[in-house]
Amino acid sequence: MRRFLCLVACLLCAITLAQPEGRVVLWDFDEGIGGWWANPWSGGKAGVQPGEGKYGPGLVAAWEDVPGSGSIVSPFLPEDAPWREWGCTIISFWLKGDGSQTNLSLQVLCEGPDGGELGYSRRVPIDNTTWQRHSLDIRTFWNREKVRFNPAKIRRLLFVGTGTRSIGIDHVALEAARVPVPLEREKVAGPVQVVPSLARGPSDVVVSFDAGQVGQAATASVEIQWTGGDVTRGEQSIADPPEDDGLIAMPIPENSAGPAQLTLTLKTPDATLHPTWTCCPHRNSFSPLTDPRSRCRGH
């Protein structure tokens, strides 16, 4: 049978972004955690080991009686990686906390103008004991020197914690910045609660969803019918268990202003889900439509 996810979106053609398209998974830990290490520099103990991830193998990081701070350190990233030219400013990853009512510090270390290391940091909560996807704009991270973030200069990552705690990490990726399109659910039918998200890039739109919610192997296909009459399509195979997020990107045609209808179909052998989502542009950004009957009318 088929699962239909219908999203009705008004896509604002005037929005443009400087960042090129792109996504690269830096670490999925399918081949192990080689190169990652722990540095409990203030005392106590810290360590890393392979563990269960969101999609297959992951990394488990632990701190024990660390009085100040201790770092979980990634390997150095290759200096000649092609993604350095893509301008990726978003870092995304899956994290499973231990329920602690505290935060870790994620630090992105970059090469500075003088060859030294610049740090860009952001707090990340670990109070949720289920897998949560984080997507963070590194340009908003704190930097002591107030130097603008340069995505071409990323060297490595640190997860900095204190006390006694443990987390799981999986699928650490860099992505080009995209504008989220708020979506409001109109109706849902069926047992599977797949919640999609929609975002717009400089020349594409991306539909994303947690592939782990599908529950079995499936083929996800997307069709967008644009106001100007163009139709774009995309497809992704989802394994069981899934190996990555559900992410389907489609190009934006030249004549894309106005409403567009997007349908995501999951071809699976069991029950169906039929949510409908709507949104509408508001000034120069996207805002949710509270009344589905008032689509784009004076909003």
C-alpha positions in Angstrom: 0.0 0.0 0.0 1.0 3.6 -0.2 1.5 6.3 2.4 0.7 9.8 1.2 2.2 12.8 2.9 0.7 15.9 1.3 2.3 19.3 2.0 1.0 22.5 0.5 3.5 25.2 0.6 3.8 28.8 -0.7 7.5 29.1 -1.7 8.9 32.7 -1.7 11.0 33.1 -4.8 12.7 36.3 -3.6 14.7 34.6 -0.9 18.3 33.9 -2.0 21.2 32.5 -0.1 25.0 32.9 -0.6 25.8 29.3 0.4 25.9 26.6 -2.3 24.0 23.4 -2.0 25.6 20.4 -0.3 25.7 17.9 2.5 28.5 15.7 3.7 28.4 13.2 6.5 31.7 13.6 8.3 31.3 10.6 10.6 28.6 7.9 10.6 30.7 5.5 12.7 29.8 2.5 10.4 33.6 1.7 10.2 34.2 2.4 13.9 35.3 5.4 15.9 39.0 5.5 14.8 40.6 8.8 15.6 38.2 10.0 18.3 39.7 10.3 21.7 39.0 11.8 25.2 41.0 14.4 27.1 39.8 14.9 30.7 42.3 17.7 31.2 40.9 19.0 34.5 41.0 15.6 36.2 38.7 12.6 36.5 38.1 10.2 33.6 36.7 10.4 30.1 36.5 7.9 27.3 34.9 6.9 24.0 33.8 3.6 22.7 31.6 2.1 19.9 27.9 1.8 20.7 24.5 1.8 19.2 23.7 4.8 17.1 20.6 6.3 15.6 21.4 4.5 12.3 23.5 1.4 13.0 26.8 1.9 14.9 27.5 5.1 16.8 29.9 6.6 19.3 29.4 6.6 23.1 31.2 9.3 25.1 31.4 9.2 28.9 32.8 11.5 31.6 33.4 10.3 35.2 34.0 12.6 38.1 35.4 15.4 35.9 35.7 18.4 38.2 36.1 21.1 35.6 35.9 20.1 31.9 36.9 17.3 29.7 36.8 17.0 25.9 35.7 14.4 23.5 37.9 15.1 20.5 37.3 14.3 16.8 40.0 13.4 14.3 41.4 16.3 12.2 39.4 16.8 9.0 41.3 16.5 5.7 42.6 19.9 4.4 41.9 19.0 0.8 38.3 17.9 1.2 36.0 19.1 -1.6 33.3 20.2 0.8 35.5 23.0 2.0 34.5 24.9 -1.2 30.7 24.4 -0.6 30.3 27.0 2.1 28.6 24.7 4.6 27.6 26.6 7.7 25.2 24.1 9.3 26.4 21.3 11.5 23.9 18.5 12.2 24.1 15.4 14.3 22.0 12.9 16.3 22.5 12.9 20.0 21.1 10.7 22.8 21.4 12.2 26.3 21.4 10.5 29.7 18.7 12.7 31.2 21.1 15.1 32.9 19.6 18.5 33.5 22.6 20.2 32.1 24.4 21.0 28.8 27.5 20.0 26.9 29.5 22.5 24.9 29.9 21.7 21.2 33.1 23.4 19.9 34.0 23.8 16.3 37.7 24.5 16.0 39.0 26.3 12.9 42.3 27.5 11.6 42.7 31.2 12.5 44.3 34.0 10.4 47.7 33.5 12.1 47.6 29.7 11.8 46.4 29.2 15.3 43.1 27.7 16.4 39.8 29.6 16.7 37.0 28.1 18.7 33.2 28.5 18.0 31.0 27.1 20.8 27.3 26.4 21.5 25.6 24.7 24.4 23.7 21.5 23.6 21.2 20.0 26.1 21.5 16.3 27.0 18.3 15.9 29.1 16.5 13.8 26.5 17.2 10.1 26.6 15.9 9.4 23.1 17.7 10.2 19.9 17.3 13.9 18.9 18.6 15.5 15.7 20.3 18.8 16.1 20.9 21.2 13.2 22.9 24.3 14.3 24.2 27.3 12.4 27.8 27.7 13.3 27.6 31.4 12.4 25.6 31.9 15.5 28.2 30.2 17.8 30.2 32.2 20.4 33.7 33.2 19.4 36.0 35.0 21.9 37.9 36.8 19.2 34.8 37.9 17.3 36.2 36.5 14.1 33.7 35.6 11.4 33.3 31.9 10.9 34.9 30.5 7.7 33.6 27.0 6.8 36.6 26.3 4.7 38.8 26.4 7.8 37.2 23.8 10.0 39.7 21.5 11.6 38.0 19.3 14.2 35.1 19.1 16.8 35.0 18.9 20.6 32.2 17.8 22.8 33.0 19.3 26.2 31.4 18.0 29.4 31.8 17.9 33.2 30.9 15.7 36.1 29.6 12.2 35.4 27.5 11.7 32.3 27.2 9.7 29.1 25.9 10.5 25.6 25.5 8.8 22.2 26.5 10.5 19.0 25.7 9.5 15.4 25.8 10.9 11.8 27.7 14.2 12.2 27.3 16.2 9.0 27.9 19.6 7.4 25.2 21.1 5.3 24.5 24.3 3.3 22.2 26.7 5.0 18.5 26.5 4.0 15.5 28.5 5.1 13.0 26.4 7.1 9.4 26.5 5.8 7.0 26.2 8.8 4.3 23.6 8.3 1.0 23.1 10.1 -0.6 19.7 10.2 -4.3 19.6 9.1 -5.1 15.9 9.6 -3.5 12.6 10.3 -4.7 9.0 9.6 -2.8 5.9 10.2 -0.6 4.4 12.9 2.8 5.7 11.8 3.7 9.3 13.0 6.2 10.4 10.3 6.7 14.1 10.8 8.2 15.8 7.7 10.1 19.1 7.5 10.5 21.4 4.5 13.4 23.8 3.8 14.4 26.0 0.9 18.0 26.4 -0.4 19.3 28.8 -3.0 18.1 26.6 -5.9 16.4 23.6 -4.2 13.9 22.5 -1.6 14.5 19.6 0.8 11.9 17.4 2.4 13.3 15.6 5.5 11.9 13.2 8.0 13.1 10.7 10.6 13.6 7.5 8.6 13.6 5.5 11.8 9.8 6.2 12.1 9.0 4.3 8.9 9.6 1.0 10.6 10.4 -1.0 7.5 12.1 -0.9 4.1 10.4 1.6 1.8 10.8 3.8 -1.3 10.2 7.4 -0.6 9.3 9.5 -3.7 8.4 13.2 -3.9 6.5 15.2 -6.5 6.1 19.0 -6.5 3.6 20.7 -8.7 4.6 24.3 -9.0 2.3 27.3 -9.8 3.9 27.8 -13.2 3.1 24.3 -14.3 6.5 22.7 -13.8 6.7 19.3 -12.0 9.9 18.1 -10.1 10.4 14.7 -8.7 12.9 13.0 -6.3 13.3 9.5 -4.8 15.1 7.8 -1.9 15.4 4.1 -0.9 15.0 3.5 2.9 16.6 0.4 4.3 15.4 -1.6 7.3 17.0 -0.6 9.6 17.6 2.8 8.0 21.1 4.0 7.3 20.5 7.8 7.2 17.9 10.5 7.6 15.1 10.8 5.0 16.4 13.6 2.8 15.0 14.3 -0.6 16.1 17.4 -2.6 14.5 18.8 -5.7 15.4 21.8 -7.9 13.4 24.9 -7.9 12.2 25.9 -11.4 12.6 29.5 -12.5 8.9 30.2 -12.3 8.3 29.1 -8.6 6.5 32.1 -7.0 3.2 31.3 -5.4 1.6 28.1 -4.0 3.2 24.7 -4.7 1.8 21.3 -3.8 4.3 18.7 -2.6 3.4 15.0 -2.2 5.7 12.5 -0.4 4.7 8.9 -1.0 6.2 6.0 1.0 5.7 2.7 -0.9 5.4 0.1 1.9 3.3 -3.1 2.4 1.3 -2.0 5.4 -1.0 0.8 6.7 -1.1 4.4 5.4 -0.6 7.9 6.8 -2.3 10.9 5.3 -1.3 14.2 7.0 -1.7 17.5 5.2 0.6 20.4 5.9 0.2 24.1 4.9 2.3 27.2 5.1 2.3 30.7 3.6 5.0 33.4 3.0 4.8 36.3 5.4 6.8 39.4 4.3 10.3 38.2 3.5 10.1 34.9 5.4 7.9 31.9 6.0 5.3 31.7 8.7 2.7 29.1 9.5 -0.9 29.4 8.3 -3.3 29.0 11.2 -6.5 28.6 9.2 -6.1 26.1 6.3 -9.0 27.8 4.5 -7.2 31.1 4.3 -4.3 29.9 2.3 -2.2 32.9 1.2 -5.1 35.3 1.5 -3.8 38.5 3.0 -1.5 36.6 5.4 
